[in-house]
Structures are given as structure tokens and as C-alpha cells.
């Protein structure tokens, strides 16, 4: 099971007692998973999602609030869409009209559908959170955070997508509306924003797991960064020491020890004795100890003498 499927299955277990919260959440699910068709005065409503747990949740809510029992069905995956799709289908036009009229999605007198969100159902923080939970369970997807940070909700309606974005912004959650050909979606690609959204819709366990995973990932990245830095420093020290030793050997073989004064002789002796030490550690072995700048200048002088001889 994918990360997103696991998240939805866990979120589907969220217990809701208050009927107003249930109504708001079902409203979000209708707006994200509902397919509505009007024909010759009749109306058909199908709620389609990618999770069996989600479809069972809303079957229970519909039965509890409205006393309706839609048919539960499964659409098998195809070569283009491997995952199964789970349906809640209303058997009569009257049942569909009852539900849609309640939410002012369908105007019975004018026989038309309304795309705009009725804010009377989501006029508190709690109902807005429930509404967004319904949206996510109906059309949301979250990538495995071990690979990338990406949470999307494929709305399919630009007007509604902008309204949902504004509702989230009202509660300090910034989502971006994207439009690619006929696909309209809301998305989050930053880790802090995703964690905030998960907590907002009530996915507290997922949020804590997400934060824990990020902590481990950060620790691993920091460790790799430190190791790489230390390895680079070791390589730099080794290359510098090798260059200095080569210059010292060149001077001693071509011109002899007399080519170096007392300070340079001490520097040459210490480098030959301790080829593995970085300059900062080597400085402390001089008598008296000297600074890195002074030591660097001495070895630079030896390299210049070697270059002049060769």
C-alpha cells in the first residue's frame, strides 16, 4: 500500500461525534469526489474515490445524517489506472436530489448546479477543517516523504479550487492553484506547509510520523555533510603535505640542507616527521609555537626555493 493510501486509511478512522462536523466533512467529500449528471429532469450522483476505507466512512456518514444507503461498488483498475476505484452510487434521482439540495449544490426550481461553496456549512474553524479533510480524502494525494515533499488535491474546477485556496489561506495555510490543460489542482511542496496541513485536517499521527521522518532525514543529511566535509579536509591536508614534502626533498637533494635557514629547516624537519598532520596541529610543534600564517609562509618559501632550483 502506498504512503498516500496508508495516510487516507488512517485518517478515515478519525472519530467525529458532532453532526455539524460530519455535515461539513461530507460537503468537502461531495465537492472532491462527486460526479453529477443532469438529464431530462433526472439527476445522477456517484461518489468516486481511491480508498475502500474512505468510501466506507462516507457511507456511514450519509446513512447516519440522511438515512440514505447508497450502493457500494468497485471499479477495477485498468492498464492506464492500476488502482481500484470505490463508488457510492445513489439508486434514485430523489436520493441524489435530497443530498444535493441540502447542500445547495443543486437548485431544484431552476434545475441547475451551483459550483460555489456555501460558507454557511463551514463558518467555524472546526467545520472548515472537516471540510478540507473531506476534500483531501476525496481527491488528495501525498508523495512518500522519504523521496519528495508533495501534497496535491485535484479539484477539477477552477472556481472551486480558488475558493478552497482562499479558505485555507484564511486559516494560514498557503496552497498554490495549478492548471495544466484540463487538470486543476491545489498543491504544497514545502515540508513545513505539509506538516501544518496534516495537523489541520486532523491527521495528527501522520503529522508526527512525518516530523519524525524529517528529523531522521535531517540527521542523516547532516551526518553525510559532516563526513563529506571531513573527508574533503583530509584530502586537502594530504595533498598539501605531499606537495610540501616533495618541495623539501627537492631542495635537500639538489642544494643540500644549507639551502634552508634555521626556521625553514625546523619547518622541513617537522613536516617530514609528521606528514599526516594539518597545518594547525603542526604549528604547535614549533619551538616556540607559531601561528598558521607564519607556518604557511615558511612552507611557501621552501616551495619557492624548490621551484627556483628546478
C-alpha positions as CSV (number, residue, x, y, z in Angstrom):
1,X,0.0,0.0,0.0
2,X,1.3,3.4,-0.9
3,X,2.1,6.2,1.6
4,X,-0.9,8.2,0.4
5,X,-3.2,5.2,0.7
6,X,-2.0,4.5,4.3
7,X,-2.5,8.1,5.2
8,X,-6.1,8.1,3.9
9,X,-6.9,4.8,5.7
10,X,-5.6,6.2,9.0
11,X,-7.4,9.5,8.5
12,X,-10.6,7.6,7.7
13,X,-10.6,6.3,11.3
14,X,-10.9,9.9,12.7
15,X,-13.8,9.8,15.1
16,X,-16.4,12.5,14.7
17,X,-19.4,12.9,17.1
18,X,-20.8,16.3,16.2
19,X,-23.3,16.2,13.4
20,X,-22.3,19.7,12.1
21,X,-18.7,18.4,11.7
22,X,-19.9,15.4,9.8
23,X,-22.1,17.6,7.5
24,X,-19.1,19.8,6.8
25,X,-16.8,16.9,6.1
26,X,-19.3,15.2,3.7
27,X,-19.7,18.6,2.0
28,X,-15.9,18.5,1.2
29,X,-16.1,14.9,0.0
30,X,-19.0,15.8,-2.3
31,X,-17.0,18.7,-3.8
32,X,-13.9,16.5,-4.4
33,X,-15.3,13.0,-5.2
34,X,-18.8,13.7,-6.6
35,X,-19.7,13.2,-10.2
36,X,-23.1,14.7,-11.1
37,X,-25.1,14.4,-14.3
38,X,-28.4,16.0,-15.3
39,X,-30.6,14.6,-18.0
40,X,-34.2,15.1,-18.8
41,X,-35.1,16.3,-15.3
42,X,-33.3,13.4,-13.6
43,X,-30.1,13.7,-11.7
44,X,-27.4,11.1,-11.0
45,X,-24.8,11.2,-8.3
46,X,-21.8,9.0,-7.9
47,X,-19.1,9.5,-5.3
48,X,-15.8,8.0,-6.5
49,X,-12.5,7.7,-4.6
50,X,-9.4,5.5,-4.4
51,X,-9.8,4.1,-0.9
52,X,-12.1,1.4,0.4
53,X,-11.7,2.9,3.9
54,X,-12.8,6.3,2.7
55,X,-15.8,5.0,0.9
56,X,-16.9,3.1,4.0
57,X,-16.5,6.2,6.1
58,X,-18.8,8.3,3.9
59,X,-21.3,5.5,3.5
60,X,-21.6,5.6,7.3
61,X,-21.9,9.4,7.5
62,X,-24.6,9.5,4.7
63,X,-26.6,6.8,6.4
64,X,-26.2,8.5,9.8
65,X,-27.1,12.0,8.8
66,X,-29.5,11.5,5.9
67,X,-30.8,7.9,6.4
68,X,-29.8,7.1,2.9
69,X,-27.9,3.9,1.8
70,X,-26.1,4.3,-1.5
71,X,-24.8,1.3,-3.3
72,X,-21.1,0.4,-2.6
73,X,-19.3,-0.7,-5.7
74,X,-15.8,-1.2,-7.1
75,X,-14.3,-0.2,-10.5
76,X,-11.4,-2.5,-11.3
77,X,-8.1,-0.9,-12.3
78,X,-7.1,-0.8,-15.9
79,X,-3.8,-0.8,-17.8
80,X,-3.8,3.0,-17.5
81,X,-5.1,3.2,-13.9
82,X,-4.0,0.2,-11.9
83,X,-5.6,1.0,-8.6
84,X,-9.3,0.2,-7.9
85,X,-11.8,2.9,-7.6
86,X,-14.6,2.7,-5.0
87,X,-18.1,4.0,-5.7
88,X,-21.0,5.2,-3.6
89,X,-23.9,5.4,-6.1
90,X,-27.4,6.7,-5.3
91,X,-30.1,4.4,-6.7
92,X,-32.7,7.0,-7.4
93,X,-32.8,10.6,-8.6
94,X,-34.8,11.5,-5.5
95,X,-32.0,10.4,-3.2
96,X,-29.4,12.3,-5.2
97,X,-31.6,15.4,-5.2
98,X,-32.2,15.2,-1.4
99,X,-28.5,15.2,-0.7
100,X,-27.5,17.9,-3.3
101,X,-30.4,20.2,-2.5
102,X,-29.5,20.1,1.2
103,X,-26.0,21.4,0.4
104,X,-27.4,23.9,-2.2
105,X,-25.3,22.2,-4.9
106,X,-28.5,21.5,-6.9
107,X,-31.3,24.1,-7.4
108,X,-34.5,22.1,-7.8
109,X,-36.5,25.0,-9.1
110,X,-34.0,26.2,-11.8
111,X,-32.8,22.7,-12.5
112,X,-29.1,23.7,-12.4
113,X,-25.9,23.0,-10.4
114,X,-24.1,25.5,-8.3
115,X,-20.3,25.4,-8.3
116,X,-19.7,27.9,-5.5
117,X,-19.1,26.9,-1.9
118,X,-21.9,27.7,0.6
119,X,-20.0,29.1,3.5
120,X,-22.9,28.6,5.9
121,X,-21.8,25.0,6.3
122,X,-18.2,25.9,7.1
123,X,-18.4,29.0,9.2
124,X,-16.1,27.9,12.1
125,X,-12.5,26.7,12.2
126,X,-13.7,23.2,13.1
127,X,-16.1,22.9,10.2
128,X,-13.5,24.3,7.8
129,X,-11.0,21.7,9.0
130,X,-13.6,19.0,8.5
131,X,-14.4,20.3,5.0
132,X,-10.8,20.2,4.0
133,X,-10.4,16.7,5.4
134,X,-13.3,15.7,3.1
135,X,-11.6,17.4,0.2
136,X,-8.3,15.6,0.8
137,X,-10.0,12.2,1.3
138,X,-11.9,12.6,-1.9
139,X,-9.1,13.8,-4.2
140,X,-5.9,14.2,-2.3
141,X,-2.5,12.6,-2.8
142,X,0.7,12.7,-0.8
143,X,4.1,11.5,-2.1
144,X,6.3,9.4,0.1
145,X,8.2,12.0,2.1
146,X,11.4,9.8,2.1
147,X,11.6,10.6,-1.7
148,X,10.0,14.1,-2.1
149,X,7.7,16.6,-0.5
150,X,4.5,17.0,-2.5
151,X,0.8,17.1,-1.5
152,X,-1.9,17.7,-4.1
153,X,-5.6,17.9,-4.2
154,X,-7.0,17.5,-7.8
155,X,-10.1,19.7,-7.7
156,X,-11.1,19.8,-11.4
157,X,-13.0,23.1,-11.1
158,X,-11.0,26.4,-11.2
159,X,-13.7,28.5,-9.4
160,X,-13.9,26.0,-6.5
161,X,-10.1,25.5,-6.4
162,X,-9.7,29.2,-5.9
163,X,-12.4,29.3,-3.2
164,X,-10.7,26.3,-1.4
165,X,-7.3,28.1,-1.6
166,X,-8.9,31.2,-0.1
167,X,-10.4,29.2,2.8
168,X,-7.1,27.6,3.6
169,X,-5.4,31.0,3.4
170,X,-7.9,32.3,5.9
171,X,-6.5,29.7,8.3
172,X,-2.9,30.5,7.5
173,X,-2.2,27.6,5.1
174,X,-0.8,28.7,1.7
175,X,-1.6,26.3,-1.2
176,X,-0.9,27.0,-4.8
177,X,-3.5,26.6,-7.6
178,X,-2.1,24.9,-10.7
179,X,-3.7,24.5,-14.0
180,X,-2.3,22.1,-16.6
181,X,-4.5,21.6,-19.6
182,X,-7.8,20.3,-18.1
183,X,-6.2,19.4,-14.7
184,X,-6.7,21.8,-11.9
185,X,-5.1,21.2,-8.5
186,X,-4.0,22.6,-5.2
187,X,-0.5,21.7,-4.1
188,X,2.0,22.0,-1.3
189,X,5.7,21.3,-1.9
190,X,7.3,22.6,1.3
191,X,7.7,20.3,4.3
192,X,6.5,22.8,7.0
193,X,3.4,23.6,5.0
194,X,2.6,19.9,4.6
195,X,3.1,19.2,8.3
196,X,0.8,22.1,9.1
197,X,-1.9,20.9,6.7
198,X,-1.8,17.4,8.1
199,X,-2.4,18.7,11.6
200,X,-5.1,21.0,10.3
201,X,-7.2,18.2,8.8
202,X,-6.8,16.0,11.9
203,X,-4.1,13.7,10.6
204,X,-2.1,14.1,13.8
205,X,-0.4,10.7,13.8
206,X,0.6,11.2,10.2
207,X,2.0,14.7,11.1
208,X,4.0,13.3,14.0
209,X,5.3,10.4,11.8
210,X,6.1,13.0,9.1
211,X,8.0,15.2,11.6
212,X,9.9,12.2,13.0
213,X,10.8,11.1,9.5
214,X,12.1,14.6,8.7
215,X,14.2,14.6,11.9
216,X,15.8,11.4,10.9
217,X,16.3,12.6,7.4
218,X,17.9,15.8,8.6
219,X,20.2,13.9,10.9
220,X,21.2,11.6,8.1
221,X,21.8,14.6,5.8
222,X,23.8,16.4,8.4
223,X,25.9,13.3,9.1
224,X,26.7,12.9,5.4
225,X,27.5,16.6,5.1
226,X,29.9,16.4,8.1
227,X,31.6,13.2,6.7
228,X,32.0,14.8,3.3
229,X,33.4,17.9,4.8
230,X,35.9,16.0,7.0
231,X,36.9,13.8,4.0
232,X,37.5,16.9,1.9
233,X,39.6,18.4,4.7
234,X,41.6,15.2,5.0
235,X,42.2,15.1,1.2
236,X,43.2,18.8,1.3
237,X,45.7,18.1,4.2
238,X,47.1,15.1,2.5
239,X,47.6,16.9,-0.8
240,X,49.2,19.9,0.9
241,X,51.5,17.8,2.9
242,X,52.5,15.8,-0.2
243,X,53.3,19.0,-2.1
244,X,55.4,20.3,0.8
245,X,57.3,17.1,1.2
246,X,58.1,16.9,-2.5
247,X,59.5,20.5,-2.3
248,X,61.6,19.7,0.8
249,X,63.1,16.6,-0.8
250,X,63.8,18.6,-4.0
251,X,65.7,21.2,-2.0
252,X,67.7,18.7,0.1
253,X,68.6,16.6,-2.9
254,X,69.6,19.5,-5.3
255,X,71.1,22.0,-2.9
256,X,71.5,20.3,0.5
257,X,70.5,21.4,4.0
258,X,72.5,24.6,3.7
259,X,69.9,26.0,1.3
260,X,67.5,26.4,4.2
261,X,67.9,28.8,7.1
262,X,67.2,27.7,10.7
263,X,63.4,28.5,10.6
264,X,62.9,26.7,7.3
265,X,65.0,23.7,8.5
266,X,62.7,23.4,11.5
267,X,59.7,23.6,9.3
268,X,61.1,20.9,6.9
269,X,62.0,18.6,9.8
270,X,58.5,18.7,11.3
271,X,56.7,18.2,8.0
272,X,58.9,15.2,7.2
273,X,58.3,13.8,10.7
274,X,54.5,14.4,10.7
275,X,53.2,14.2,7.1
276,X,49.6,13.4,8.3
277,X,49.2,16.5,10.5
278,X,47.2,19.5,9.3
279,X,48.9,22.9,9.5
280,X,47.0,23.9,12.6
281,X,48.4,20.9,14.5
282,X,51.9,21.2,13.1
283,X,52.1,24.9,14.3
284,X,52.0,23.7,17.9
285,X,55.2,21.6,17.5
286,X,57.4,24.5,16.6
287,X,59.6,25.9,19.3
288,X,58.2,28.2,20.2
289,X,54.8,27.5,18.7
290,X,53.8,29.7,15.8
291,X,50.6,30.7,14.0
292,X,49.2,29.2,10.9
293,X,50.1,32.2,8.8
294,X,53.7,32.1,9.9
295,X,53.9,28.3,9.2
296,X,52.2,28.7,5.8
297,X,54.8,31.4,4.8
298,X,57.7,29.1,5.8
299,X,56.4,26.2,3.6
300,X,55.7,28.6,0.8
301,X,59.3,29.8,1.0
302,X,60.5,26.2,0.7
303,X,58.3,25.6,-2.3
304,X,59.6,28.8,-3.9
305,X,63.2,27.6,-3.3
306,X,62.4,24.2,-4.9
307,X,60.8,25.9,-7.9
308,X,63.9,28.1,-8.4
309,X,66.2,25.1,-8.2
310,X,64.2,23.0,-10.6
